[in-house]
Amino acid sequence: MKKKSSTKYIFLVFDYLSALLSWSVFFYFRKTQIENIPFEFTERFYLGLIIIPLLWVIAYWLFGAYDNVYRKHRMQVFSKTLIFSFTGVLCLFFLFILDDTVTEYSDYYTSFIVLFCLHFILTLLTRFILTTSIVKNIHQKKIGFNTIIIGGNEKAFETFNEINDGKNYGGNIFKGYIRVNGKDTILKEYIPELGTLPDLHFAIQNNDIEEIIIAVESNEHKILETIINEIEGYDLIIKIIPDTYDILSSSVKTSSIFGTPFMELKTDILPKWQKRIKRGIDIFLSIIAILILIPAYIVIPFLIKKSSEGPVLFKQIRIGLHGDEFEIYKFRTMKLNSEKNGPQLSSENDPRITKIGKFLRKTRLDEIPQFINVLKGEMSLVGPRPERQFFIDKIISEAPHYKHLHKVQPGITSWGQVKYGYAENVNEMVQRLKYDMLYIKNQSLSLDFKILLYTVIIVLKRKGK
């Protein structure tokens, strides 16, 4: 029961058509009833049909209207459509309607109300039909979300029964459960046992898991941190069954009336609209940087070839967002076969670094091919530096919370990179981790700009390490 990724595009198309129809009807009403002139198919009319619906769809996309369409309920669709419609029509009013010629001031209010009602009703109608169809398919178990339960004792069993047999089925397709101790056997009769905590990564990847429910007993809460560290970095919805203490301490926030009350761990660090803007800035600045640095892209390969044998570009597998592998690009700064004895970190006076390599590292010019990684969506301009799995394993053995870094895209530059530059050993990697964690906890567009500014200063002063 796989969900079709194309559904969000159906929402987008219907939103576009709703905006197109509502603006067309409003334009006719505006001319014939407000301005009291005959309606004509003018240039302005056709221009509005192109621009206005496009603006609506861009705004909806920017604020996450097409994210997780299978997890939206009808009341949520109603409230968000109402807010979006009111705010959007208000903006259109000041941009395109306020300069209309009117006989009475009340005509402005009439225009606003008519456009708002048209857009809201048409958009809500199509969204309501689509959402109702989705909800119906979920309740009939035609659509669902692959789910793992962590825990197998009484609490996990009660949760499984409540979700699976409830009248308001939420779409959880249970692929199995993970044992947290040797006694978790109650669920074994109902769903497959997928192993213990060390097997969790394999279970997530092998079963295409979208949701995890942590249902451990109260006396097992001490392992919660271990569990959360294990699943950090995955693009999953994580829910925890609250106990009496959680409820009394007011830490449980849920909107479910009929279903099981969960505490949902929020993995989104930036709001959806800021994520979209960050991605737009990444693309825009990367294109500008590539154009400005065309002379460097021409000269540097020549200097590398002249200084030592080997390829101009250095390619290496790194670990990025959600633990996915990708190939990072850099200008080669070391001699050929510099890691013939296995993975090694570089040091300031590393004999493997070429003469031109030292200059490229000081000025950070060795990193500029990574603008291609940014355009490909594998990296961002700002984010924790991506590492190799070999060194990640070493870092995690000392600092298990490193996995939190996989919640965000890796970057060309980072807070840790600005403070430490290239790490020469695992201890420095762990020290740098503190600043990368601070970045994640305080991530914002303004912080990104500060880090970019300090990076430019380092490049200009050639203080890169």
C-alpha positions as CSV (number, residue, x, y, z in Angstrom):
1,M,0.0,0.0,0.0
2,K,2.4,2.6,-1.2
3,K,1.3,6.2,-1.4
4,K,1.5,8.0,-4.8
5,S,4.0,10.8,-4.7
6,S,2.1,12.5,-7.5
7,T,-0.9,13.4,-5.2
8,K,0.6,16.7,-4.1
9,Y,0.8,17.7,-7.8
10,I,-3.0,17.0,-8.1
11,F,-3.5,19.4,-5.2
12,L,-1.3,21.9,-6.9
13,V,-3.1,21.7,-10.2
14,F,-6.5,22.1,-8.5
15,D,-5.3,25.0,-6.5
16,Y,-4.1,26.6,-9.7
17,L,-7.4,26.0,-11.5
18,S,-9.3,27.4,-8.5
19,A,-7.2,30.5,-8.4
20,L,-7.7,30.9,-12.2
21,L,-11.4,30.5,-12.0
22,S,-11.9,32.8,-9.0
23,W,-9.8,35.6,-10.5
24,S,-11.7,35.3,-13.8
25,V,-15.1,35.6,-12.2
26,F,-13.9,38.4,-9.9
27,F,-12.4,40.3,-12.9
28,Y,-15.8,40.1,-14.7
29,F,-17.6,41.2,-11.5
30,R,-15.2,44.0,-10.9
31,K,-15.6,45.5,-14.4
32,T,-19.4,45.1,-14.7
33,Q,-20.5,45.7,-11.1
34,I,-17.9,48.0,-9.5
35,E,-16.5,50.0,-12.4
36,N,-19.7,49.8,-14.4
37,I,-18.0,49.2,-17.8
38,P,-18.4,46.4,-20.3
39,F,-16.2,43.4,-19.8
40,E,-13.5,42.9,-22.5
41,F,-10.8,40.3,-22.9
42,T,-8.0,42.8,-22.5
43,E,-4.2,42.4,-22.1
44,R,-4.6,43.1,-18.4
45,F,-7.1,40.3,-18.0
46,Y,-4.8,37.7,-19.7
47,L,-1.8,38.9,-17.7
48,G,-3.8,38.4,-14.5
49,L,-4.7,34.9,-15.5
50,I,-1.0,34.1,-15.9
51,I,0.4,35.9,-12.8
52,I,-2.3,35.6,-10.1
53,P,-2.7,31.8,-10.1
54,L,1.1,31.4,-10.2
55,L,1.5,33.6,-7.2
56,W,-1.0,31.6,-5.3
57,V,0.7,28.3,-6.0
58,I,4.1,29.7,-5.2
59,A,2.8,31.0,-1.9
60,Y,1.1,27.7,-1.0
61,W,4.3,25.8,-1.9
62,L,6.5,28.2,0.1
63,F,4.4,27.7,3.3
64,G,4.2,23.9,3.0
65,A,0.7,23.4,1.7
66,Y,1.8,20.4,-0.5
67,D,3.9,18.7,2.2
68,N,2.6,15.5,3.8
69,V,-0.8,15.8,2.0
70,Y,-1.7,12.3,3.3
71,R,-1.4,13.3,6.9
72,K,-3.8,16.3,6.7
73,H,-7.3,16.1,8.2
74,R,-10.3,18.1,7.0
75,M,-10.5,20.5,9.9
76,Q,-6.8,21.3,9.3
77,V,-7.5,21.9,5.6
78,F,-10.4,24.2,6.4
79,S,-8.5,26.4,8.9
80,K,-5.3,26.7,6.8
81,T,-7.3,27.4,3.6
82,L,-9.2,30.1,5.5
83,I,-6.0,31.7,6.8
84,F,-4.2,31.5,3.5
85,S,-7.1,32.8,1.5
86,F,-7.7,35.8,3.8
87,T,-4.0,36.7,3.9
88,G,-3.5,36.2,0.1
89,V,-6.5,38.2,-0.9
90,L,-5.4,41.0,1.5
91,C,-2.1,41.1,-0.3
92,L,-3.7,41.1,-3.8
93,F,-6.1,43.8,-2.7
94,F,-3.2,46.2,-1.8
95,L,-1.2,45.2,-4.9
96,F,-3.8,45.1,-7.6
97,I,-7.2,46.4,-6.5
98,L,-6.6,49.5,-4.3
99,D,-5.9,51.7,-7.3
100,D,-9.3,50.9,-8.9
101,T,-11.6,53.7,-9.9
102,V,-14.7,53.5,-7.6
103,T,-17.7,55.7,-7.0
104,E,-18.0,54.7,-3.3
105,Y,-15.5,53.7,-0.7
106,S,-17.7,50.7,0.2
107,D,-16.9,49.3,-3.3
108,Y,-13.4,48.4,-1.9
109,Y,-15.0,46.3,0.8
110,T,-17.3,44.6,-1.7
111,S,-14.3,43.8,-4.0
112,F,-12.4,42.3,-1.1
113,I,-15.3,40.2,0.2
114,V,-16.2,38.9,-3.3
115,L,-12.7,37.9,-4.2
116,F,-12.2,36.3,-0.8
117,C,-15.4,34.3,-1.0
118,L,-14.7,33.1,-4.5
119,H,-11.2,32.0,-3.8
120,F,-11.9,30.5,-0.4
121,I,-14.9,28.5,-1.5
122,L,-13.4,27.2,-4.8
123,T,-10.1,26.3,-3.2
124,L,-11.7,24.7,-0.1
125,L,-14.2,22.7,-2.2
126,T,-11.4,21.0,-4.3
127,R,-9.1,20.4,-1.3
128,F,-12.0,19.1,0.7
129,I,-12.9,16.5,-2.0
130,L,-9.3,15.4,-2.4
131,T,-8.7,15.2,1.4
132,T,-12.0,13.3,2.0
133,S,-10.9,10.8,-0.7
134,I,-7.5,10.3,1.0
135,V,-9.1,10.0,4.5
136,K,-11.5,7.4,3.2
137,N,-8.7,5.4,1.6
138,I,-6.7,5.5,4.8
139,H,-9.7,4.3,6.9
140,Q,-10.3,1.5,4.4
141,K,-6.5,0.6,4.7
142,K,-5.9,1.2,1.0
143,I,-3.2,3.8,2.0
144,G,-0.9,3.7,5.0
145,F,2.4,4.5,6.6
146,N,5.0,1.8,7.2
147,T,5.5,1.7,11.0
148,I,7.7,0.1,13.6
149,I,6.9,-0.2,17.3
150,I,9.9,0.0,19.6
151,G,8.9,-2.1,22.6
152,G,7.0,-5.4,22.9
153,N,5.5,-5.6,26.4
154,E,2.0,-4.6,27.7
155,K,2.2,-0.9,26.7
156,A,3.2,-1.7,23.1
157,F,0.5,-4.4,22.9
158,E,-2.2,-2.0,24.1
159,T,-1.0,0.7,21.7
160,F,-1.0,-1.8,18.8
161,N,-4.5,-2.9,19.6
162,E,-5.8,0.7,20.0
163,I,-4.4,1.8,16.7
164,N,-5.1,-1.3,14.6
165,D,-8.6,-2.0,15.8
166,G,-9.8,1.6,16.3
167,K,-12.7,3.0,14.4
168,N,-10.6,6.0,13.4
169,Y,-7.7,4.0,11.9
170,G,-4.8,6.4,11.4
171,G,-3.0,4.5,8.5
172,N,-0.2,2.7,10.4
173,I,0.9,-0.4,8.6
174,F,2.9,-2.3,11.2
175,K,6.0,-3.9,9.7
176,G,7.1,-5.3,13.0
177,Y,8.5,-4.4,16.4
178,I,11.9,-3.9,18.0
179,R,12.7,-5.6,21.3
180,V,14.4,-3.4,24.0
181,N,15.0,-6.3,26.4
182,G,14.8,-10.1,26.3
183,K,11.2,-10.2,27.6
184,D,9.5,-8.3,24.8
185,T,7.4,-11.2,23.4
186,I,3.8,-10.3,23.6
187,L,3.6,-8.7,20.1
188,K,5.4,-11.6,18.5
189,E,2.1,-13.3,17.9
190,Y,0.7,-10.4,15.9
191,I,3.6,-8.7,14.0
192,P,7.1,-9.8,13.1
193,E,10.0,-9.3,15.5
194,L,12.7,-7.2,13.7
195,G,15.4,-7.7,16.2
196,T,16.9,-5.5,19.0
197,L,18.0,-1.9,19.0
198,P,21.3,-2.6,17.1
199,D,19.1,-4.0,14.2
200,L,16.9,-0.8,14.1
201,H,18.8,0.8,11.2
202,F,18.5,-2.2,9.0
203,A,14.8,-2.6,9.9
204,I,14.1,1.1,8.9
205,Q,15.9,0.8,5.6
206,N,14.7,-2.7,4.7
207,N,11.0,-1.9,5.4
208,D,10.9,1.6,4.0
209,I,9.7,2.9,7.4
210,E,7.9,6.3,7.6
211,E,6.9,6.3,11.3
212,I,8.2,5.0,14.6
213,I,6.2,4.6,17.7
214,I,8.2,4.3,21.0
215,A,6.1,2.3,23.4
216,V,8.5,1.3,26.2
217,E,7.4,0.7,29.8
218,S,7.9,3.3,32.5
219,N,10.8,1.4,34.0
220,E,12.5,1.5,30.6
221,H,12.5,5.2,30.1
222,K,16.2,5.4,30.8
223,I,16.9,4.0,27.3
224,L,14.8,6.7,25.6
225,E,17.9,8.8,24.9
226,T,19.6,5.8,23.3
227,I,16.6,5.1,21.1
228,I,16.3,8.7,20.0
229,N,20.0,8.9,19.2
230,E,19.7,5.8,17.1
231,I,16.9,7.2,15.0
232,E,18.1,10.8,14.7
233,G,18.9,11.9,11.2
234,Y,16.2,9.8,9.6
235,D,13.3,11.5,7.8
236,L,10.7,9.9,10.1
237,I,7.7,10.8,12.2
238,I,8.6,9.8,15.8
239,K,5.9,9.3,18.4
240,I,6.2,8.5,22.1
241,I,3.4,7.0,24.3
242,P,3.2,9.4,27.3
243,D,3.0,8.2,30.8
244,T,1.2,9.7,33.8
245,Y,4.2,11.9,34.7
246,D,4.3,13.4,31.2
247,I,0.6,14.2,31.3
248,L,0.8,15.8,34.8
249,S,3.9,17.8,33.8
250,S,1.9,19.2,30.8
251,S,4.5,18.0,28.3
252,V,1.9,16.2,26.3
253,K,0.4,18.2,23.4
254,T,-2.0,16.3,21.1
255,S,-4.9,17.2,18.9
256,S,-6.2,13.7,18.6
257,I,-9.7,13.2,20.1
258,F,-10.5,9.6,19.2
259,G,-7.1,8.2,18.5
260,T,-4.2,7.3,20.8
261,P,-2.6,10.4,22.4
262,F,1.1,10.7,21.4
263,M,3.9,13.0,22.0
264,E,5.3,13.7,18.6
265,L,9.0,14.6,18.4
266,K,9.4,17.6,16.1
267,T,12.3,17.0,13.7
268,D,11.7,20.2,11.7
269,I,14.3,22.8,12.8
270,L,13.4,25.5,10.4
271,P,9.8,26.4,9.4
272,K,8.8,25.2,6.0
273,W,8.9,28.7,4.4
274,Q,12.4,29.4,5.8
275,K,13.6,26.0,4.3
276,R,12.3,27.1,0.9
277,I,13.9,30.5,1.2
278,K,17.2,28.9,2.3
279,R,17.1,26.5,-0.7
280,G,16.4,29.4,-3.0
281,I,19.3,31.4,-1.6
282,D,21.5,28.4,-2.0
283,I,20.7,28.1,-5.7
284,F,20.9,31.8,-6.4
285,L,24.2,32.4,-4.6
286,S,25.8,29.2,-6.0
287,I,25.0,30.3,-9.6
288,I,26.4,33.8,-8.9
289,A,29.5,32.3,-7.2
290,I,30.1,29.9,-10.2
291,L,29.8,32.8,-12.7
292,I,32.1,35.1,-10.6
293,L,34.7,32.3,-10.1
294,I,34.9,31.2,-13.8
295,P,38.5,32.4,-13.9
296,A,39.3,30.3,-10.9
297,Y,37.7,27.3,-12.4
298,I,40.0,27.8,-15.4
299,V,43.3,28.7,-13.7
300,I,43.2,26.3,-10.7
301,P,43.0,23.0,-12.7
302,F,46.0,24.2,-14.7
303,L,48.0,24.9,-11.5
304,I,47.0,21.5,-10.0
305,K,48.1,19.6,-13.1
306,K,51.4,21.5,-13.2
307,S,52.1,20.9,-9.4
308,S,51.6,17.1,-9.3
309,E,50.3,14.1,-11.1
310,G,46.7,13.0,-10.8
311,P,43.1,14.3,-11.5
312,V,42.1,17.9,-11.0
313,L,38.9,17.0,-9.1
314,F,38.9,15.0,-5.9
315,K,35.8,12.9,-5.4
316,Q,34.8,11.1,-2.2
317,I,31.8,9.5,-0.7
318,R,30.4,11.5,2.3
319,I,27.3,11.1,4.5
320,G,24.6,13.8,4.1
321,L,21.0,14.5,5.0
322,H,19.2,11.5,6.7
323,G,22.4,9.5,6.5
324,D,22.3,9.3,2.7
325,E,25.6,8.9,0.8
326,F,26.6,11.4,-1.9
327,E,29.8,12.1,-3.8
328,I,31.5,15.4,-2.7
329,Y,33.7,17.4,-5.2
330,K,36.8,19.3,-4.3
331,F,39.9,20.5,-6.1
332,R,42.7,18.0,-5.3
333,T,45.1,19.4,-2.7
334,M,47.1,16.2,-2.0
335,K,49.5,14.0,-3.9
336,L,48.1,10.9,-5.6
337,N,47.5,7.8,-3.5
338,S,47.8,9.8,-0.2
339,E,45.6,7.4,1.6
340,K,47.1,4.1,0.4
341,N,47.4,3.1,4.0
342,G,43.7,3.8,4.8
343,P,41.7,6.9,5.8
344,Q,43.7,9.7,7.3
345,L,42.9,13.2,8.4
346,S,45.3,16.0,7.2
347,S,47.4,18.2,9.5
348,E,48.7,21.7,9.0
349,N,52.2,20.6,7.9
350,D,51.0,17.4,6.2
351,P,53.7,16.3,3.6
352,R,50.9,14.9,1.5
353,I,49.6,18.4,0.7
354,T,51.0,19.9,-2.5
355,K,52.3,23.5,-2.7
356,I,49.2,24.7,-4.6
357,G,47.1,22.6,-2.2
358,K,48.3,24.6,0.8
359,F,47.3,27.8,-1.0
360,L,43.9,26.4,-1.9
361,R,43.2,25.3,1.7
362,K,44.3,28.6,3.1
363,T,41.9,30.4,0.8
364,R,39.2,27.7,0.9
365,L,39.3,27.7,-2.9
366,D,39.6,23.9,-2.9
367,E,35.9,23.8,-1.8
368,I,34.4,25.8,-4.7
369,P,33.5,22.7,-6.8
370,Q,31.0,22.0,-4.0
371,F,28.7,24.7,-5.5
372,I,27.8,21.9,-7.9
373,N,26.8,19.7,-4.9
374,V,24.6,22.6,-3.7
375,L,22.9,22.9,-7.1
376,K,22.3,19.1,-7.1
377,G,20.6,19.4,-3.7
378,E,23.2,17.3,-1.9
379,M,24.6,20.2,0.2
380,S,23.7,23.7,1.4
381,L,25.9,26.8,1.6
382,V,25.8,26.6,5.4
383,G,25.5,23.4,7.4
384,P,27.7,20.9,9.3
385,R,30.6,19.6,7.2
386,P,29.9,16.1,5.8
387,E,32.2,13.3,7.0
388,R,33.1,9.9,5.8
389,Q,31.4,6.9,7.5
390,F,34.8,5.7,8.8
391,F,35.3,8.9,10.9
392,I,31.6,9.1,11.8
393,D,31.8,5.7,13.5
394,K,34.8,6.9,15.5
395,I,33.1,10.2,16.5
396,I,29.9,8.4,17.5
397,S,31.9,6.1,19.8
398,E,32.8,9.2,21.8
399,A,29.8,11.4,21.0
400,P,26.6,9.4,20.1
401,H,24.7,12.7,19.6
402,Y,26.6,13.3,16.3
403,K,23.7,11.6,14.6
404,H,21.7,14.8,15.2
405,L,23.8,16.5,12.5
406,H,22.1,14.3,9.9
407,K,18.8,16.2,10.5
408,V,20.1,19.0,8.3
409,Q,21.9,19.2,5.0
410,P,25.7,19.4,5.2
411,G,27.3,22.6,4.1
412,I,30.3,24.1,2.3
413,T,30.9,26.1,5.5
414,S,29.7,25.8,9.0
415,W,30.0,27.3,12.5
416,G,32.4,24.5,13.4
417,Q,34.4,25.1,10.2
418,V,34.7,28.8,10.9
419,K,35.9,28.1,14.5
420,Y,38.2,25.1,13.8
421,G,38.8,24.8,10.1
422,Y,39.9,21.3,9.0
423,A,40.0,18.9,11.9
424,E,43.3,17.1,12.4
425,N,42.1,14.3,14.6
426,V,38.9,12.8,16.0
427,N,39.2,14.9,19.2
428,E,39.1,18.1,17.2
429,M,36.1,16.6,15.3
430,V,34.3,16.1,18.6
431,Q,35.2,19.7,19.7
432,R,33.9,21.0,16.4
433,L,30.7,19.0,17.0
434,K,29.7,21.4,19.8
435,Y,29.5,24.3,17.5
436,D,27.6,22.3,14.9
437,M,25.1,21.2,17.5
438,L,24.7,24.9,18.5
439,Y,24.0,25.7,14.9
440,I,21.3,23.1,14.6
441,K,19.6,24.2,17.9
442,N,19.7,27.9,16.8
443,Q,19.4,27.5,13.0
444,S,18.0,30.5,11.2
445,L,18.5,32.5,8.0
446,S,20.2,35.3,9.9
447,L,22.7,32.8,11.5
448,D,23.4,31.5,8.0
449,F,24.3,35.0,6.8
450,K,26.6,35.6,9.8
451,I,28.5,32.3,9.1
452,L,28.8,33.2,5.4
453,L,30.1,36.6,6.3
454,Y,32.8,35.2,8.6
455,T,33.7,32.6,5.9
456,V,34.3,35.4,3.4
457,I,36.5,37.2,5.9
458,I,38.5,34.0,6.4
459,V,38.9,33.6,2.7
460,L,40.0,37.2,2.1
461,K,42.5,37.0,5.0
462,R,43.7,33.5,3.9
463,K,43.3,32.2,7.5
464,G,41.8,28.9,6.5
465,K,43.2,25.9,8.2
